[in-house]
Amino acid sequence: MTNIAEISDDEVDGRFHLLDREAREGGYYLNTDIAFTKGLVRGLLFNEKRFGYPSCPCRLALGNRQQDLDIICPCDYRDPDLNDYGACYCALYVSDAIARQGKVLQPVPERRPPLSVREQQKNNVPPSVLGILNYPVWRCRVCGYLCARDEPPLVCPVCKAKKDRFEKFLERGKVNPYL
């Protein structure tokens, strides 16, 4: 098994630069504390070598890709955490206010449900299969990009328009008219 110390600084630097480029292209920011951020990147690389996928270094992965899908970086909780707290749980990703405006990071509570709850949710038929929307659908007014989630993204992944350029397209709990 790989030891975290066996991950070279060159590997960390390479992945850091890749993540930073991808984050900026997507309208996101990595934490500006470079030493801290590279420590998280080292954890991602370690988990990737250990499990075959880059699970969040801040959460306990089970080593089963299906059970850990929600914590493969960037995890499912990143955007809600950024919207609510200005950073993701491990603080790898931060908001514009923290990255460029100097706002202080605040603690981010864990929102990942326990395994028993995740298993129960997986075994239930989601209402969307029955035609009821689980999440509101947001539409980018600039390019038409659609996404189903509690809040619109901070930045449109297609045209890079800011969050305020999104409008609610379909309401949560309503019957999907397109089924």
C-alpha positions, -999 to 999 in steps of 0.1 A, spaced: 0 0 0 12 35 -8 23 57 21 13 93 20 50 103 24 57 84 -9 38 110 -29 63 133 -44 62 171 -42 62 171 -81 30 150 -81 14 174 -56 25 204 -76 13 189 -108 -22 181 -94 -24 214 -76 -18 233 -108 -43 211 -127 -70 216 -99 -63 254 -98 -66 257 -136 -99 236 -137 -113 256 -107 -106 290 -124 -120 277 -157 -152 267 -139 -155 300 -119 -142 285 -86 -112 293 -64 -88 271 -45 -79 281 -10 -52 307 -12 -32 292 17 -9 272 -6 8 250 20 -27 240 35 -41 234 0 -12 213 -11 -17 192 20 -52 186 9 -40 178 -27 -15 153 -12 -45 136 6 -65 135 -27 -35 118 -44 -31 94 -15 -68 84 -16 -66 81 -54 -36 57 -51 -53 38 -23 -88 35 -37 -85 43 -74 -104 76 -70 -97 110 -54 -121 109 -24 -123 139 -2 -92 140 21 -115 154 49 -139 125 51 -136 88 58 -139 69 25 -150 33 25 -129 23 -4 -161 14 -24 -166 37 -53 -204 33 -54 -207 41 -17 -182 70 -20 -195 87 -52 -208 116 -32 -173 124 -18 -152 121 -49 -136 155 -53 -152 179 -61 -178 163 -38 -216 167 -41 -215 190 -11 -190 216 -25 -215 240 -41 -241 240 -12 -212 246 12 -198 274 -9 -233 290 -11 -239 287 26 -205 291 42 -181 304 15 -160 272 15 -164 235 11 -161 212 41 -123 207 38 -118 243 26 -101 232 -7 -126 253 -26 -135 288 -13 -157 316 -25 -146 348 -43 -152 367 -10 -126 345 8 -101 340 -21 -99 376 -33 -116 398 -8 -101 385 24 -132 373 41 -123 350 70 -131 313 67 -158 300 90 -163 264 101 -184 244 77 -206 218 94 -207 183 79 -238 178 57 -230 143 44 -257 120 58 -246 89 78 -241 57 58 -274 42 70 -293 72 57 -274 72 24 -282 35 19 -319 41 27 -320 70 2 -303 48 -25 -329 20 -20 -359 43 -22 -374 52 -56 -367 89 -60 -397 110 -67 -382 123 -99 -387 88 -114 -424 93 -107 -423 127 -124 -419 148 -93 -389 170 -92 -365 165 -63 -348 199 -69 -357 231 -85 -342 235 -120 -322 267 -127 -316 282 -161 -288 305 -171 -304 334 -188 -272 340 -209 -267 306 -225 -296 284 -214 -276 259 -193 -299 240 -170 -291 224 -136 -312 207 -109 -300 216 -74 -311 237 -44 -293 268 -55 -278 279 -89 -241 274 -93 -218 304 -84 -207 305 -120 -223 290 -151 -200 261 -162 -207 269 -199 -206 307 -203 -191 318 -169 -221 340 -161 -224 348 -123 -251 332 -101 -274 363 -103 -279 355 -140 -298 323 -132 -335 321 -130 -357 294 -115 -370 273 -145 -390 246 -127 -400 244 -90 -391 215 -67 -420 192 -59 -438 200 -91 -446 174 -118 -419 175 -145 -439 186 -176 -412 171 -198 -418 135 -188 
